[in-house]
């Protein structure tokens, strides 16, 4: 509930819209409550009193009431939805901003699909509640109280008789909420499971057919289908026990009104008009009760959704500028790791364990080690994607935590392992880090990154659309665009997580050339996958299980480190066996 | 409620079935086993409609005949009758809901089974042409649309229809003049509903596009958030997202304008009918042309007959969408399987494993020329994917197949398990033509390891056991050990009982591959087909995989689409495939000495390896 109040705070900027909707809604309800009175007058004063002028007035009153109700019904629906859409817009923006700024450690854990669901479905649930449920709750109360007041003021004896129907209808609704609604969830779960099997059989059709497992899969599917059928039939029975019963109770209310009311009319204490009006109020009374089920559903869904949304908003942003952070002045590129340790939140095992080294401006540093030895962590600490848990990372003597994140990253060019391209043109993608770059600059870095030739080969050149709706690029092409992207920023510090993706030998050579150009005159950190890179490095860092076990040049390490020799050997093996097919492809194609 | 109806209808697809008649008849065919129950449903619907019409009539009679005449006994009689009517209505609607719902769900369950059975009968040729994702979402959507029709729509519409007829008859019988006057509103209402549903359909199309844009943007920016942060782009992205987000909001607000206007318009129209009854009915009553009870009954009737009209007018859209869905489903079910066991198919006895290709040719265009995905072959439907391929693999031999993408490597190995049928020539195993034996007996003696081992959602042990369903736990473990998978499995939180997510995403590619190998080892096939993975895994895993493969290949006839030099070196025969033809064959050594294309490839490779040689000698 608290969570909902917090969500409702987002309505604040649209309070006039919401108040307008609320006021409209109350007017609609009042108009609804007035109609039976007009009916009473028609019957008692018009028909019984044989007064045709009353009839004319009453008819006009009907139309007037309907018109008023129509107008306010519209403003109610429109304003409340408009307000809710604005609230949804605001919440989505806030969430998006938050997600954009949450640090890597958060995004390591989060799954894109789940975050998507929160920003789409959960926001919609909340919006739906704000536009519908919230106001309906108010209207429900107005109708309920209004009808009861009208009933009791007209004839409290009769009202008491009718009143009995309310708790019984409510009981049916509550049973529905408690018993039948969970059945819907079960149906959804079983349908999900059944579709899961179907999906596996479509995606994995080759495996199913190859192992001749059709009968097994069919049995599995049939059984789950039976289970779904059973859940569906249970639900149908639950539904059938609910709504027809509510209607019947409402009908019994009508019966009671006519029957006992009839006696009172005969006894002279009630008029026919009052009897008819009474009956109409009864219908108004049933409406809000029927809606309880819907609103409770909306409410509980909205609460769950709001909780999930606030969970994102309440996540602490780990990497943030200190209040006294200074702008990092243009750097020379001296990078020092002073006794750096790092472990992921919630983990006992250090990923980096007291690592110290220093890279001079212009040097190329190659980082080597097995998967999981901490290579990526080192390069992620330099642009402060994570914060160290011990020691410090210094650039030209500035601790990276003492400067603003923006000024720090501005001076670092990064080619990540994941060469994500965004939908848009190639030019947009190269200019990603400097959207205002001139075309000449973009073309220049395209050339330097050995990407110009294949880009110029597209009919639209640099304006070629890439991504989901455009041209599909090969891994090697993407990598070169990523290199151009980093190059455009002309950084003093360069970071290359240059992991092997399957590219053919020719492309690999070109990428290598591009990287060599990129490295020139900058301090470069490279996760080394290629022997040639390692050999030409000024400094090699050899990591094993988070510890820096050796550092130096290729020649020193060959002499001094046994592990280095081993790794060089095994990587040589691995690289060699992985290649023939690609070469074959390349030559024959 | 009314707004719901029109919104739901507006959000449906706009395509109808191309041939409604046959589709409808076919759908009826699915309902046929339930014809007795359906008759009962019809009876219940009629009873329900009758009680709906009878209620207000009895109330009117109570007012005129009993209350106005102070006839207490008459009032009691009428009220008891009304009670009976109400109870009958309750029973009717309750059992109608249960019966119709059950029939609908059973029909749907049968349809699902039919769909699944069809999918199982179809050969890879079909799945090559249908991306799994598209097929999946279509099937899920289509069955869902049909579900709505079968479980609620049909009964609801019948109820509305008969209810409406009942009310109209009752009104006409009670007082024709008043009835006809109130009917004036009906055409106006029909037109209004039509106009609004068209307008809201347009509006909702815009909102669908807008939310699609928002989702696409979200997907991309969340997936690429690390790049955005690395390049200080978050600010720009936020502005861009806010724009799409605003476009979505505005499209929705515009749609709301339409949907908010609809209920009030209907409300005004229905009140107009009430006003007509009150005014004109009152006038008639004053002049004693009708009784008060009739007017009261009419007031109830006019309020009741607008809902069915609404439902009927939106039903058209729902029905169209349902028929289109049914048509797509029937089209799928009707797809003739292109590979079937012949009637006199033999069970393939346990084989030695000699595999012979006898002048085999193949293309994908033999059946109705559908689009062939370019990943399978770049050639047009008429050119041969495999052209006059002959080979003879002796039991226990390893055959390595190399060649560029699109040369026909995958197609060649797929013919062995008869995933496709040859166009010309024959594939024989121990002398049996693969077309003369049952596919089950053929494939049960074959094992297959794909580039990316497909794992099912379930535990690790279940996934390995997929190779042989009756394997004991000990046998599964032995297979895992032989595949070098045991160690990493034991490090998993619940070892062999660890549940894998969808597609085994929680495992690395290398680990998935080891499980795929374990699965094949457990199956212990005489003939093995292996598509080596191209993407690189780390050195340690690579060594594990290589040693596991050696175990797997031992003493079986193996066809390997080879990407590793070590595999090619160890092969008994190397086939170099190019554009569907075998251009060179022999052992690695023979091919090297022959000095042909393979040898050249090999030499070119050494040029790249030169620096590493230096490293080694250093």
Interface residues (C-beta under 8 A of the other chain):
Chain A: X35 X38 X39 X42 X43 X46 X47 X48 X50 X51 X52 X55 X56 X58 X59 X62 X63 X65 X66 X67 X69 X70 X71 X73 X74 X76 X77 X78 X81 X82 X85 X86 X88 X89 X92 X93 X96 X97 X99 X100 X101 X102 X103 X104 X107 X112 X115 X116 X119 X120 X194 X195 X196 X198 X199 X200 X201 X202 X203 X204 X205 X206 X207 X208 X209 X210 X211 X212 X213 X214 X216 X217 X218 X221 X222 X225 X226 X228 X229 X232 X233 X236 X237 X239 X240 X241 X243 X244 X245 X247 X248 X251 X252 X254 X255 X258 X259 X262 X263 X265 X266 X272 X275 X276 X279 X370 X371 X383 X385 X406 X409 X410 X412 X414 X416 X418 X420 X422 X423 X432 X433 X435 X467 X468 X485 X489 X500 X501 X502 X505 X531 X532 X535 X558 X568 X569 X570 X571 X572 X573 X574 X575 X576 X577 X578 X579 X580 X581 X582 X583 X584 X585 X587 X588 X589
Chain B: X3 X55 X59 X62 X63 X66 X67 X68 X70 X72 X75 X76 X79 X82 X83 X86 X87 X89 X90 X93 X94 X95 X97 X98 X101 X102 X105 X106 X109 X112 X113 X116 X117 X119 X120 X124 X127 X132 X135 X136 X139 X140 X151 X211 X214 X215 X216 X218 X219 X220 X221 X222 X223 X224 X225 X226 X227 X228 X229 X230 X231 X232 X233 X234 X236 X237 X238 X241 X242 X245 X246 X248 X249 X252 X253 X256 X257 X259 X260 X261 X263 X264 X265 X267 X268 X271 X272 X274 X275 X278 X279 X282 X283 X285 X286 X292 X295 X296 X299 X402 X403 X404 X405 X407 X417 X419 X439 X440 X443 X444 X446 X447 X448 X450 X453 X454 X456 X457 X466 X467 X469 X502 X503 X519 X523 X529 X532 X534 X535 X536 X538 X539 X540 X542 X543 X546 X562 X563 X564 X565 X566 X568 X578 X597 X600 X601 X602 X604 X605 X608 X609 X611 X612 X615 X616 X618
